[in-house]
């Protein structure tokens, strides 16, 4: 599972969402993308939400999630 930012080019969605993050998971050549529209406040808690998402989408043969702060289910995996 990979997380990356989506550049909104300064646009604001529905007059409140200023940040967008995408999460991509893949198995057997099939990928799915989840896009999260966030406010500045909700973005601060996104890493904890991502941990919950990683627990929901569990694949034995997919790399575990490592969050930007170095924590997560794949922390320490080389």
The 8 nearest C-alpha neighbors of each residue, nearest first, counted from 0:
[[1, 24, 23, 64, 62, 63, 22, 2],
 [0, 2, 23, 22, 24, 3, 64, 21],
 [1, 3, 22, 21, 23, 0, 20, 4],
 [2, 4, 21, 20, 22, 5, 1, 23],
 [5, 3, 20, 19, 21, 6, 2, 18],
 [6, 4, 19, 20, 7, 3, 21, 18],
 [5, 7, 8, 4, 19, 9, 18, 20],
 [6, 8, 10, 9, 5, 19, 18, 17],
 [9, 7, 6, 10, 11, 5, 17, 18],
 [8, 10, 7, 11, 17, 6, 18, 12],
 [9, 11, 7, 8, 12, 17, 16, 6],
 [10, 12, 17, 16, 14, 15, 13, 9],
 [11, 13, 16, 14, 15, 10, 17, 36],
 [14, 12, 15, 11, 16, 17, 10, 36],
 [13, 15, 12, 11, 16, 17, 10, 38],
 [14, 16, 13, 12, 11, 38, 17, 37],
 [17, 15, 38, 12, 37, 11, 36, 18],
 [16, 18, 11, 38, 15, 37, 12, 39],
 [19, 17, 37, 16, 36, 38, 39, 20],
 [20, 18, 36, 5, 35, 37, 4, 21],
 [21, 19, 4, 35, 5, 34, 3, 22],
 [20, 22, 34, 3, 33, 2, 4, 35],
 [21, 23, 2, 33, 1, 32, 34, 3],
 [22, 24, 32, 1, 0, 31, 2, 33],
 [25, 23, 0, 31, 30, 1, 32, 22],
 [26, 24, 30, 29, 28, 31, 23, 27],
 [25, 27, 29, 28, 30, 61, 24, 58],
 [26, 28, 29, 25, 30, 60, 61, 24],
 [27, 29, 26, 25, 30, 24, 31, 61],
 [30, 28, 26, 25, 27, 31, 24, 32],
 [31, 29, 25, 24, 28, 26, 32, 23],
 [30, 32, 24, 23, 25, 33, 29, 22],
 [31, 33, 23, 22, 34, 21, 24, 30],
 [34, 32, 22, 21, 23, 35, 31, 20],
 [33, 35, 21, 20, 22, 32, 36, 19],
 [36, 34, 20, 19, 37, 21, 33, 18],
 [35, 37, 19, 16, 18, 34, 20, 38],
 [38, 36, 18, 16, 41, 42, 19, 35],
 [37, 39, 16, 41, 40, 17, 42, 18],
 [38, 40, 42, 41, 37, 17, 18, 43],
 [41, 39, 38, 42, 43, 44, 37, 45],
 [40, 42, 38, 43, 44, 39, 37, 45],
 [43, 41, 45, 39, 44, 40, 37, 38],
 [42, 44, 41, 40, 45, 39, 46, 38],
 [45, 43, 42, 41, 46, 47, 48, 40],
 [44, 46, 42, 48, 47, 43, 49, 41],
 [47, 45, 49, 48, 44, 50, 66, 43],
 [46, 48, 50, 49, 45, 44, 51, 52],
 [49, 47, 45, 51, 50, 46, 52, 44],
 [48, 50, 52, 46, 51, 47, 45, 53],
 [49, 51, 53, 47, 48, 52, 46, 71],
 [52, 50, 48, 54, 49, 53, 55, 47],
 [51, 53, 49, 55, 54, 50, 48, 56],
 [52, 54, 50, 56, 51, 55, 49, 57],
 [53, 55, 51, 52, 56, 57, 50, 72],
 [54, 56, 52, 53, 57, 51, 50, 58],
 [57, 55, 53, 54, 52, 58, 24, 0],
 [56, 58, 55, 54, 53, 59, 61, 63],
 [57, 59, 61, 60, 56, 26, 62, 63],
 [60, 58, 61, 57, 62, 63, 26, 56],
 [59, 61, 58, 62, 26, 63, 57, 27],
 [62, 60, 58, 59, 63, 26, 0, 25],
 [63, 61, 0, 64, 60, 73, 59, 58],
 [62, 64, 73, 72, 61, 65, 0, 71],
 [65, 63, 73, 72, 71, 0, 66, 62],
 [66, 64, 71, 73, 74, 70, 69, 72],
 [65, 67, 69, 68, 70, 71, 64, 46],
 [66, 68, 69, 65, 70, 46, 71, 2],
 [67, 69, 66, 70, 65, 71, 46, 74],
 [70, 68, 66, 67, 65, 74, 71, 75],
 [71, 69, 74, 66, 68, 65, 72, 67],
 [72, 70, 65, 74, 73, 66, 64, 50],
 [71, 73, 64, 63, 74, 65, 70, 50],
 [74, 72, 63, 65, 64, 76, 71, 75],
 [75, 73, 70, 71, 65, 76, 72, 69],
 [74, 76, 73, 77, 69, 70, 65, 72],
 [77, 75, 73, 74, 63, 65, 62, 72],
 [76, 75, 74, 73, 62, 63, 65, 64]]
